Amino acid sequence: MSSIEKKPELIYNNIFNLLKEHQTWISQSIPLIASENIPSSAVKEAIVSDFGCRYAEGWPGERLYAGCKYIDQVELICIDLAKKLFNTEFADVRPVSGVNANLAVYSAFTNPGDKMLTLSIPNGGHISWGKKEFFGTAGLVHGLIIEYMSFDKSEMKIDIDKTKDNINKLVKEGNPPKIVMLGGSLILFPQPIKELSEILHDCGTIINYDAAHVSGLIAGNEFQDPLREGADIMTFSTHKTLFGPQGGTIVSHQKYGEQIKKAVFPGNTSNHHLHHVAGKAVAFAEMIQFGKQYASQVVKNARTLAQSLFEKGINVLGEKDGFTRSHQIAVDVSKYNDGGTLETDLENNNIIVNRQLIPGDTKAGRNYVHPGGLRLGTSEVTRLGMKENAMVEIAEFIKRIIVNKETGDRIKNDIIDFKKNYQKIHYAFETEKEAYSYINIR
């Protein structure tokens, strides 16, 4: 008999103890994961509502279930807010993740065996764009053949001329890409959508921009605007530089709407997490109201943190163009140790980052467990009210841990004391509640 069968009540109670311990630890830590953010109390209220128990397969007004009269109204509001936020004709807020949104686009516009042009993972690509042999969604699930774009590692940008040459070569071979995926998982700078769109559209290629990371910056007018620059579709997560909850969305031109709708349902989702649709609606409203000032501060913070680390002798990539124009910073830490080991060292001292494959890692024999880089993000710390002066302090903490190899209570206590000043959500309609307070509703 397992321990769960013997003592289910103890296991039950332990789950909640662990949840509370996590909340306490996060409240004392500096969260620099680029793919995370902290939702407001309003978003949290939406996602614990009864919507989370209900079903609403299909489009509002065309449901396969009864009981949706209020759910439909909220989803239609969410759709309208998404269209307003991204100045677009069509929005589908049903994807349950960014990967799910990408898979819906593959399903709508390609067939297995078609060619997709994109970035490799060390050059900023995402696993949902990956080859079958790497268990990437595009290759493994949808059977796409992946071709990589040329990338200038010194500038951390797509090499436009070499990529155009590659496209022309594929066209001459009679096998042009059916779809191009731009955007990225490691994305420091805007990408050449305008420069590539004409040649791609001339050969009938669909351009999707995966804005999973930078959607909030796009909404806040702090990054490129893909749909105005030549992208046909934009997919994104709703919880990175947007204000949560976790989920996905697709925005596009109306002419592609029906294809996308059918690919989302019944193609790739059944019930679509209705409580998160409500949370997305709240988050979109917050972003419309506060997004411009938030996005501006996110980028200022990222550039300040990058500059401060660089001045301390740490190799921050993208120096030529000011290190970053997004919320992300890419750091080559190979002279100190591998990224996996340093990720653990930082976590043990209450700084939370993620290890990152960076250009050159594959040739150097490194892998995703022990890569040469770290990726830092300023989305969550900005939501907590941190500004440039706080980034300078964070850079010093990082230096003390990865360069000076400082360990022990002193560095951890200094970080805990620093974090005490940043416990409230900013850029929201309600800002009085503690950001990480445990909500007990039992």
C-alpha positions as CSV (number, residue, x, y, z in Angstrom):
1,M,0.0,0.0,0.0
2,S,1.4,3.4,-1.0
3,S,2.0,6.3,1.5
4,I,-0.8,8.2,-0.3
5,E,-3.2,5.3,0.3
6,K,-2.1,5.0,4.0
7,K,-2.2,8.7,4.9
8,P,-4.3,10.6,2.3
9,E,-5.2,13.4,4.8
10,L,-1.5,14.0,5.6
11,I,-0.7,14.2,1.9
12,Y,-3.7,16.5,1.4
13,N,-2.5,18.9,4.1
14,N,1.1,18.7,2.8
15,I,0.0,20.0,-0.6
16,F,-1.3,23.2,1.0
17,N,1.8,23.5,3.2
18,L,4.0,23.4,0.1
19,L,1.9,26.0,-1.7
20,K,2.2,28.3,1.3
21,E,6.0,27.7,1.5
22,H,6.3,28.5,-2.2
23,Q,4.5,31.8,-1.7
24,T,6.7,32.8,1.1
25,W,9.9,31.9,-0.7
26,I,8.8,33.8,-3.9
27,S,8.0,36.8,-1.8
28,Q,11.6,36.8,-0.6
29,S,13.2,36.2,-4.0
30,I,14.0,38.3,-7.0
31,P,12.1,36.7,-10.0
32,L,14.0,37.2,-13.2
33,I,12.4,34.4,-15.3
34,A,11.7,36.1,-18.7
35,S,8.6,33.9,-19.3
36,E,6.9,34.8,-16.1
37,N,4.9,37.7,-14.6
38,I,2.7,38.3,-11.5
39,P,-1.1,38.6,-12.1
40,S,-3.1,41.2,-10.2
41,S,-5.6,40.3,-7.5
42,A,-8.4,41.0,-10.1
43,V,-7.0,38.4,-12.5
44,K,-6.7,35.9,-9.6
45,E,-10.3,36.5,-8.7
46,A,-11.4,35.7,-12.3
47,I,-9.4,32.5,-12.5
48,V,-10.8,31.0,-9.3
49,S,-14.4,31.7,-10.4
50,D,-17.0,29.0,-11.3
51,F,-16.0,29.5,-15.0
52,G,-13.2,27.0,-14.3
53,C,-15.7,24.2,-13.8
54,R,-17.7,24.8,-17.0
55,Y,-17.6,23.8,-20.7
56,A,-18.2,25.9,-23.8
57,E,-16.8,24.2,-26.8
58,G,-17.0,26.3,-30.0
59,W,-17.4,30.1,-30.7
60,P,-19.6,32.4,-28.6
61,G,-23.2,32.0,-29.8
62,E,-22.3,28.6,-31.4
63,R,-21.6,26.5,-28.4
64,L,-22.0,22.7,-28.1
65,Y,-23.0,23.1,-24.5
66,A,-25.8,24.9,-22.7
67,G,-25.2,27.2,-19.7
68,C,-23.0,29.7,-21.5
69,K,-25.0,32.9,-21.5
70,Y,-22.6,34.7,-19.2
71,I,-19.5,32.8,-20.4
72,D,-20.3,34.0,-24.0
73,Q,-20.6,37.6,-22.9
74,V,-17.2,37.5,-21.1
75,E,-15.5,35.8,-24.1
76,L,-16.9,38.4,-26.5
77,I,-15.6,41.2,-24.2
78,C,-12.2,39.4,-24.1
79,I,-12.1,39.2,-27.9
80,D,-13.0,42.9,-28.3
81,L,-10.3,43.9,-25.8
82,A,-7.7,41.8,-27.6
83,K,-8.6,43.4,-31.0
84,K,-8.4,46.9,-29.4
85,L,-5.1,46.1,-27.7
86,F,-3.4,44.9,-30.8
87,N,-5.3,47.0,-33.4
88,T,-6.4,44.0,-35.3
89,E,-9.5,42.8,-37.1
90,F,-9.7,39.3,-35.7
91,A,-8.8,37.7,-32.3
92,D,-9.2,34.1,-31.0
93,V,-8.7,34.0,-27.3
94,R,-9.3,30.3,-26.9
95,P,-5.8,28.7,-27.2
96,V,-4.8,27.4,-23.8
97,S,-1.1,28.2,-24.4
98,G,1.3,29.8,-26.8
99,V,2.3,26.3,-28.1
100,N,-1.4,25.5,-28.6
101,A,-1.8,28.8,-30.6
102,N,1.2,27.9,-32.8
103,L,-0.1,24.4,-33.5
104,A,-3.4,25.9,-34.5
105,V,-1.6,28.1,-37.0
106,Y,0.3,25.1,-38.4
107,S,-3.0,23.3,-38.7
108,A,-4.7,26.2,-40.5
109,F,-2.1,27.0,-43.0
110,T,0.2,24.0,-43.6
111,N,0.1,20.3,-44.2
112,P,2.6,17.6,-43.0
113,G,5.6,17.6,-45.2
114,D,5.5,21.3,-45.8
115,K,8.6,23.4,-45.2
116,M,8.9,25.9,-42.4
117,L,11.7,28.5,-42.1
118,T,12.6,29.6,-38.6
119,L,15.4,30.1,-36.1
120,S,17.2,27.3,-34.3
121,I,16.8,27.1,-30.5
122,P,20.3,28.4,-29.7
123,N,19.6,31.4,-32.0
124,G,16.4,32.3,-30.2
125,G,13.9,29.7,-31.6
126,H,11.3,28.0,-29.4
127,I,10.7,24.2,-29.0
128,S,7.3,24.6,-30.6
129,W,9.1,25.5,-33.8
130,G,11.4,22.5,-33.5
131,K,12.4,19.6,-35.7
132,K,11.0,16.1,-35.1
133,E,14.4,14.7,-34.0
134,F,14.4,17.3,-31.2
135,F,10.8,16.5,-30.3
136,G,9.7,20.0,-31.4
137,T,6.0,20.6,-31.9
138,A,6.2,21.6,-35.5
139,G,8.1,18.5,-36.6
140,L,6.9,15.9,-34.1
141,V,3.2,16.8,-33.9
142,H,2.5,18.4,-37.3
143,G,5.2,16.8,-39.5
144,L,6.7,20.0,-40.8
145,I,10.2,20.0,-42.3
146,I,12.3,22.7,-40.6
147,E,14.8,24.9,-42.3
148,Y,16.8,27.4,-40.3
149,M,17.3,31.1,-41.0
150,S,20.8,32.6,-41.0
151,F,21.7,34.4,-37.8
152,D,24.4,36.9,-37.0
153,K,25.6,35.8,-33.6
154,S,27.8,38.9,-33.1
155,E,24.7,41.1,-33.3
156,M,22.1,38.6,-32.1
157,K,20.0,39.4,-35.2
158,I,18.7,37.6,-38.3
159,D,21.1,37.9,-41.2
160,I,18.8,39.5,-43.8
161,D,21.0,39.0,-46.9
162,K,21.8,35.4,-46.2
163,T,18.2,34.6,-45.3
164,K,17.0,36.1,-48.6
165,D,19.6,34.0,-50.4
166,N,18.3,30.9,-48.7
167,I,14.7,31.7,-49.6
168,N,15.7,32.3,-53.2
169,K,17.5,28.9,-53.2
170,L,14.4,27.1,-51.9
171,V,12.2,28.8,-54.5
172,K,14.6,27.8,-57.3
173,E,14.5,24.2,-56.0
174,G,10.7,24.3,-56.2
175,N,10.2,24.0,-52.5
176,P,9.6,27.4,-51.0
177,P,8.7,27.6,-47.3
178,K,4.9,27.3,-46.7
179,I,5.3,29.2,-43.4
180,V,7.9,31.4,-41.6
181,M,8.0,31.7,-37.8
182,L,9.5,34.9,-36.5
183,G,9.5,36.2,-33.0
184,G,11.3,34.0,-30.5
185,S,12.1,32.6,-27.1
186,L,15.3,34.5,-26.8
187,I,14.5,37.8,-28.5
188,L,16.6,40.9,-27.7
189,F,15.8,43.1,-30.8
190,P,13.1,43.7,-33.4
191,Q,13.3,41.4,-36.4
192,P,13.3,42.2,-40.2
193,I,9.7,41.5,-40.9
194,K,9.4,44.4,-43.4
195,E,12.7,43.4,-45.1
196,L,11.6,39.8,-45.6
197,S,7.9,40.1,-46.1
198,E,7.9,41.0,-49.8
199,I,10.1,38.1,-50.9
200,L,8.1,35.7,-48.7
201,H,4.7,36.8,-49.8
202,D,5.9,36.7,-53.5
203,C,6.4,32.9,-53.1
204,G,3.1,32.4,-51.2
205,T,4.6,32.1,-47.7
206,I,2.5,32.8,-44.6
207,I,4.3,34.8,-42.0
208,N,3.5,34.1,-38.3
209,Y,5.1,36.2,-35.6
210,D,5.4,34.3,-32.3
211,A,5.1,37.2,-29.8
212,A,4.9,34.9,-26.8
213,H,7.6,37.0,-25.0
214,V,7.1,40.5,-26.4
215,S,3.3,40.8,-26.7
216,G,3.0,43.2,-23.8
217,L,5.8,45.3,-25.2
218,I,4.0,45.4,-28.6
219,A,0.7,46.3,-26.9
220,G,2.6,49.1,-25.0
221,N,4.2,50.5,-28.3
222,E,7.7,49.6,-27.1
223,F,8.5,47.0,-29.7
224,Q,7.9,46.4,-33.4
225,D,4.3,46.0,-34.6
226,P,4.3,42.8,-36.6
227,L,0.9,43.0,-38.2
228,R,1.7,46.5,-39.6
229,E,5.1,45.4,-40.8
230,G,4.0,42.5,-42.9
231,A,3.1,39.5,-40.6
232,D,-0.1,37.7,-41.5
233,I,-0.7,36.3,-38.0
234,M,0.6,36.9,-34.5
235,T,0.4,34.2,-31.8
236,F,1.3,34.9,-28.2
237,S,1.2,33.9,-24.6
238,T,-0.8,36.0,-22.2
239,H,1.5,35.8,-19.1
240,K,5.0,37.0,-19.9
241,T,5.1,40.7,-20.7
242,L,1.3,40.6,-20.6
243,F,-0.4,40.5,-17.2
244,G,-1.6,36.9,-17.1
245,P,-3.1,34.4,-16.6
246,Q,-1.2,31.6,-18.4
247,G,-2.8,31.0,-21.9
248,G,-2.5,31.9,-25.5
249,T,-4.2,34.1,-28.2
250,I,-4.1,34.5,-31.9
251,V,-4.6,37.8,-33.7
252,S,-4.8,38.4,-37.4
253,H,-6.6,39.9,-40.4
254,Q,-10.2,39.1,-40.8
255,K,-9.5,37.2,-44.1
256,Y,-7.8,34.4,-42.1
257,G,-10.4,34.3,-39.3
258,E,-12.4,31.3,-40.3
259,Q,-9.3,29.2,-40.9
260,I,-8.0,30.0,-37.5
261,K,-11.3,29.5,-35.7
262,K,-11.7,26.0,-37.1
263,A,-8.0,25.1,-36.4
264,V,-8.5,26.1,-32.8
265,F,-11.8,24.3,-32.4
266,P,-12.4,21.5,-33.2
267,G,-8.8,21.2,-34.5
268,N,-6.6,21.7,-31.4
269,T,-8.8,22.4,-28.4
270,S,-12.0,21.0,-26.8
271,N,-12.9,23.1,-23.8
272,H,-10.7,26.1,-23.6
273,H,-10.2,26.9,-19.9
274,L,-13.0,29.5,-19.5
275,H,-11.7,30.9,-16.2
276,H,-8.5,31.8,-18.0
277,V,-10.5,33.5,-20.7
278,A,-12.1,35.7,-18.0
279,G,-8.6,36.3,-16.6
280,K,-7.3,37.3,-20.0
281,A,-10.1,39.8,-20.4
282,V,-9.1,41.4,-17.1
283,A,-5.4,41.4,-18.0
284,F,-6.2,43.0,-21.5
285,A,-8.2,45.7,-19.8
286,E,-5.2,46.4,-17.4
287,M,-2.8,46.5,-20.3
288,I,-5.0,48.9,-22.3
289,Q,-5.0,51.2,-19.2
290,F,-1.4,50.8,-18.0
291,G,0.5,49.0,-20.7
292,K,2.3,52.0,-22.3
293,Q,4.0,53.1,-19.1
294,Y,4.6,49.5,-18.0
295,A,6.3,48.5,-21.2
296,S,8.5,51.6,-21.3
297,Q,9.7,50.8,-17.8
298,V,10.3,47.1,-18.6
299,V,12.7,48.0,-21.4
300,K,14.4,50.7,-19.3
301,N,15.0,48.2,-16.6
302,A,16.3,45.6,-18.9
303,R,18.8,47.9,-20.5
304,T,19.9,49.2,-17.2
305,L,20.4,45.7,-15.8
306,A,22.3,44.7,-18.9
307,Q,24.6,47.8,-18.7
308,S,25.2,47.3,-15.0
309,L,26.2,43.7,-15.5
310,F,28.4,44.6,-18.4
311,E,30.2,47.3,-16.3
312,K,30.9,44.6,-13.7
313,G,32.8,42.5,-16.4
314,I,30.0,40.1,-17.2
315,N,29.6,39.2,-20.9
316,V,26.2,40.5,-21.9
317,L,25.3,39.7,-25.5
318,G,24.1,42.3,-28.0
319,E,26.5,45.1,-26.8
320,K,26.7,46.8,-30.2
321,D,23.0,47.8,-30.1
322,G,22.7,48.5,-26.4
323,F,22.2,44.8,-25.3
324,T,18.4,44.6,-25.6
325,R,15.3,46.4,-26.8
326,S,13.0,43.9,-25.0
327,H,12.5,42.6,-21.5
328,Q,15.3,40.1,-22.0
329,I,19.0,40.0,-21.3
330,A,21.2,37.2,-22.6
331,V,24.4,36.6,-20.6
332,D,27.4,34.4,-21.6
333,V,28.6,33.0,-18.3
334,S,30.8,30.3,-19.7
335,K,34.0,31.8,-18.1
336,Y,32.5,31.4,-14.7
337,N,30.8,28.0,-15.0
338,D,28.0,26.5,-17.1
339,G,24.5,28.1,-17.1
340,G,22.9,25.1,-15.3
341,T,25.2,25.3,-12.4
342,L,25.0,29.0,-12.0
343,E,21.2,28.9,-12.3
344,T,21.3,26.6,-9.2
345,D,23.7,28.9,-7.4
346,L,21.5,31.9,-8.0
347,E,18.4,30.0,-7.0
348,N,20.0,28.9,-3.7
349,N,20.5,32.6,-2.9
350,N,16.9,33.6,-3.9
351,I,17.6,35.0,-7.4
352,I,15.5,33.0,-10.0
353,V,16.7,32.9,-13.6
354,N,16.8,30.3,-16.3
355,R,19.8,28.7,-18.0
356,Q,19.8,29.4,-21.8
357,L,21.4,27.9,-24.9
358,I,23.1,30.7,-26.7
359,P,24.8,31.0,-30.1
360,G,27.9,28.8,-30.3
361,D,26.8,26.4,-27.6
362,T,26.2,23.5,-30.0
363,K,29.6,23.8,-31.6
364,A,31.2,24.0,-28.2
365,G,29.5,20.7,-27.2
366,R,27.2,22.3,-24.6
367,N,23.6,21.2,-24.1
368,Y,20.4,22.6,-22.6
369,V,21.2,21.1,-19.2
370,H,24.6,22.8,-19.1
371,P,24.5,25.6,-21.6
372,G,26.8,28.6,-21.8
373,G,24.2,31.2,-21.0
374,L,21.6,32.6,-18.7
375,R,18.5,34.5,-19.7
376,L,17.2,37.2,-17.5
377,G,13.8,39.1,-17.7
378,T,12.5,42.3,-16.1
379,S,8.8,41.7,-16.7
380,E,7.9,40.6,-13.1
381,V,10.2,42.9,-11.2
382,T,8.9,45.9,-13.1
383,R,5.3,44.9,-12.2
384,L,6.5,45.0,-8.5
385,G,7.4,48.7,-8.9
386,M,11.2,48.3,-9.5
387,K,13.0,50.9,-11.5
388,E,16.5,51.6,-12.7
389,N,18.1,52.0,-9.3
390,A,16.8,48.6,-8.3
391,M,18.4,47.0,-11.4
392,V,21.8,48.3,-10.4
393,E,21.4,46.6,-7.0
394,I,20.3,43.4,-8.6
395,A,23.3,43.4,-10.9
396,E,25.5,43.7,-7.8
397,F,23.8,40.7,-6.2
398,I,24.3,38.6,-9.4
399,K,28.0,39.6,-9.5
400,R,28.5,38.6,-5.9
401,I,27.1,35.2,-6.6
402,I,28.5,34.2,-10.0
403,V,31.7,36.2,-10.1
404,N,32.7,36.5,-6.5
405,K,31.3,33.1,-5.6
406,E,29.8,34.5,-2.4
407,T,27.6,32.1,-0.5
408,G,26.1,31.9,3.0
409,D,23.5,33.8,5.0
410,R,24.9,37.3,4.3
411,I,24.1,37.4,0.5
412,K,20.7,35.7,0.9
413,N,19.7,38.0,3.8
414,D,20.7,41.0,1.7
415,I,18.4,39.9,-1.1
416,I,15.5,39.2,1.3
417,D,15.9,42.6,2.8
418,F,16.0,44.2,-0.6
419,K,12.8,42.4,-1.7
420,K,10.9,43.7,1.3
421,N,10.4,47.0,-0.4
422,Y,8.7,45.4,-3.4
423,Q,5.6,43.5,-2.3
424,K,2.8,45.3,-4.2
425,I,1.4,45.0,-7.7
426,H,1.8,48.1,-9.9
427,Y,0.2,48.9,-13.2
428,A,-3.2,47.6,-12.1
429,F,-6.6,48.9,-11.1
430,E,-6.3,47.6,-7.6
431,T,-2.8,47.8,-6.0
432,E,-3.3,47.5,-2.3
433,K,-3.1,43.8,-1.8
434,E,0.3,42.0,-1.3
435,A,1.5,40.5,-4.5
436,Y,2.4,37.1,-3.1
437,S,-0.1,36.8,-0.2
438,Y,-1.5,33.3,0.0
439,I,-5.3,33.3,-0.6
440,N,-7.0,30.8,1.7
441,I,-10.5,30.0,0.6
442,R,-11.0,26.6,2.3
